[in-house]
Amino acid sequence: MTHPLALIDFFKLIRWKNILIYWFTIGLFCNKFHKPSHNHQFFLIIFLFFTILGIAGNLHNNYMDYELDKLKPRFVPFDKKLIKKIFIGLYLSDFILIFFAYPIYRILLVSLLLMILYNIFFKKIAFIGNFIIAVITALSILMPYWTLQNLKNNVWIFLISMIIVITLIRELIKDMEDSELDKKFDYKTLPLINNKLSYWFLSLYLIFFYFILIQFKTEFTSLAFYIFLIFSTAILGISMLNLFHKNYEKITQLIKLLMLAGIIFFVYGNQNIG
């Protein structure tokens, strides 16, 4: 690394793929739902807020886990002082944006505080840290469309539930992958508390996934529903095979693909919106 913040390494630190997936998701939603109106400025503020929050949260996470990440083969070295200045500056930028986000400024303030507390405390605690990330992920997609009237409540419930469940699956897999290193740094994630219990929770998340999908079947066209059912089952089946071989990185990528497919399914397969 020739510079403490070489561009390609900086992109790795902010997890650029996740940011692009978020932008793609919001782009799909914007194309399908968002109608330019008096809410246009509100939409842009919320979109910018969660983009900044994601980048700041990732940098903060890398800063806090510097010593732990040094033990990983894909470690990206960086100037800790510079990274600290950047994520603090980004957090402050988001704090300023909150004042322009009426009527949901309180939700954004809570999201900001939760992200900060997650990186400092909660990510080391079983389930709580994972759930916080799941909720923030759901809010980042839902909040830009808070004022739209053409989205039924049950449709939002489906989307919120799906995002949370899939994110919980992904976060638990990441905890399993990092369990050996986390143990050295006194983390209390679920795989470290009880490894067998973590598999029970994973099974429970999978059951919830299918329960939610079947429960809201009538919201979608039959063709879209069965295509997504087959696709998601294939992805989850392949993921479980990789879990048996402890190929955690492969599983993480597959779960991201499932999340992306779920968003596309929601946007284009739903017969009650748009």
N, C-alpha and C positions, 0 to 999 in steps of 0.2 A: 504494500500500500504506500504510494508515493506521497500522499497527502492525507492528513487526519480525517478529512471528509471528502475523499474522492467520490465523484458522483455515483458511480456504480455501487460502491459500498454503502453510500448514504441511502440509496434506493433499497438495498437489502435490509438496512436497519429499520426503515419505515414500513417494511413488508409491502412493497409496491404492488404485488399481485393482489393482495387483499384490498388495497385502495382502488385498483382498477375494477375489481369485481363490484365494489360498492358504487363506483361511478356508472358502471354498466347497468347495475340494478336500478339506480335512480333514473338513468336514461330511458330504460324500458318503461318505467312507471310514468315518466314525464310524457313520453310519446303516447301512452295509452290513456292516462287519466288527467294530466295537468292541463288546464285551460288558462292561458294568460288572462289575468284579471287583476283586481286590486290585491290579490294574494301573491302576485309575482315576486315582489320584494321579500315577502315573508319566506317564500319557497327558497330563494337564493341564500338568505341568511341561515336558514336551518341546514341546508346542504353544505354550506361553507363551514358552519359550526362543527358538524360531525366529521367532515373531512379533516379539519384541523385537529379535532379531538382524537381521531384515529392515529394520525401521524405523531402527535404529542405523546399519546399513550404508548405507542410502540417504542419511541425513543426513550421514554421514562422507564419502560420495562427493560430495555437493553442496558440502560444505566444501572438500574438496581441489580440486575443479574450478571453484571460484568465478570465477576470472579467465577461464577457458576458456568457462564457461557465459554469462558476460556478453556474449559475442559472438554468442550465439544469440538468435533472435527471441522465443522463449518463455521467456526468462530470468526467474526469480522472485528478486528481491532479498531479502536477509535479514540479520539481525544475526549475523555470524560468531562472535562471542564467545559469544552465547547458544546458537547451534546446537552449538558445540563442547562446551559444558557439558552439553547434553542428550544428545548421542551418547556422551560419555564416561560419563555416569551410566547410560545404558542398557547399555553394555558391562559396567560394574561389576555391574549387576543380573543380567545373564546369567552373569557369573562366579560370583556367589553361587548361582544356580540350579543350576549344574553339580554342586555338592556334594550335591544331592538327587536326582541322576539316575543312581544306580547301577542297572544295570551298564554303562551306556554313557557315563559321565562323560568318559572319555578322548576319545571321538568328538566330544562336544560341545565340549570344550576345544580340540581341533584345528579344529573348525568356527569357533569364535570367533577363534582366532589367524589362521586363513586369511582371514577377512573383514577383519580389521584390516590384515593384510599386503597383501591385495588392494588396498585403497584407498590404501595408502601406496606400494606398489611394483609389484605384479604386474599391475595393470590396464593398465599402459603397455607390457607385454611381450606379443608375439604368442603366441597360443594359450594360454599359461599362465593369464593372467587369465580368459579365457573358460571354460577348463576348470574353474577353481576355482569360478566362479559356477554352472556346470552341476552340479558335485558337491554343493555346498551346497544347491542347489535340490532335488536328488534326496534328500538326507539329511533335509531339512525335511519331506518327505512320508512317507518310510519310517520314520524313527525313532520316531514315536509308536506304531507298530505292531510294534515290535521283538520283543515277547514273544508275539505271536499265533501259534498253532500251526496255524490252518486255512488258511494261505497257503503254497502250495508254492514251493519254491526257484526253479523255472523261471518262475513267475508274477512273483516279485520281480525276477528277471533281466530279464524283458521290461519291467517298469515302469521300473527303473533306467536301462536302455539307452535307452528312449524319451525319458525326461525329459532325459537328458544330450544326446542327439542334437538334440532340438528346441531346447533351450536354447543349444547351440552354434550352431545356425542363427541364432537370434535375436540372439545376441551378435555374431556376425560381420556381420550386417546393420547393427547399430548401429555397429560399427567402420567400415563402409563409409560410413555416413551422416556420421560425425564425422571422416573422414579429413583433410579440409582444415584443420580447426581443430586436430586432434591433431598435425598436422605442425608447427604453430607452437609447440607446447608440448613438442616433442621426444619424443612417444610413438613406440613401436616396434610398433604393431599390424600385423597381417598385410597389410591393404590398403596401408600405407605402405612395408612392406618390399618387397612385390611384388604389385601389384594383380591381375595375371593369376593368380598363385598363390592369391589369396583366392577367385577364382571356381572354381579347381580344388578347393579345400577345400570350398566350398559344394556343388559337385557330388558330392563324396565323402560329405558329410553326408546328402545326399538319397538316395544309393545305400544308405547304412547304414540310413536310415529304412525304406526298402522291404524291405531284407534282414531287418531285425528283425521287421517286421510279418508277412512271409511265413513266417519261421522259426518263429514262435509262433502260426501260424494255427489250429492244432488246439486251442489253449487257449480259443478263443472260439466262440460259435455262428456258423454260416455267415451268417445274416442280419446280425448285428452286424459281422462281419468285412467283408462286402462294402459295407455302408453306410459304414463308416469308411474303407475303401479309396477309395471314390468321393469321399467328402467331403474327405478329406485330399489327394487328387490335385487336386481342384478348387481347394482353398485354396492349395496349392503352385504350381499352374499360374498362378493369378491373381497370386500373389506374384512369380513370375518375370517376368510381364508388367510389373508395377510396378517391378521391378528394372531392366528395360530403360529405363524412363522415369525412373529414380532417385527414385521416390516411396517413400523409405525409411520414413517414418512410417506409411504405409498398410501396408507389409509387416510392420512390427513389430506392428501391431494384428492382422493376419491370423495371424501366428505365435502370438500369445497365444490367439487363437480356436482354433487347431489344438491347442495344449496343453490347453485346456479340454475340447475335444471328445475328445481322447485319454484324459483322465481319466474322462470319462463312459463312453466305450467300454470302458475297463478295468474300471470298477466294475459296469456293467450288462450288458456283453456277454460277460463271462468265465463259462464253464460249470463251472469247477473251484473256485470260492470262494463264500463267503457262507453 
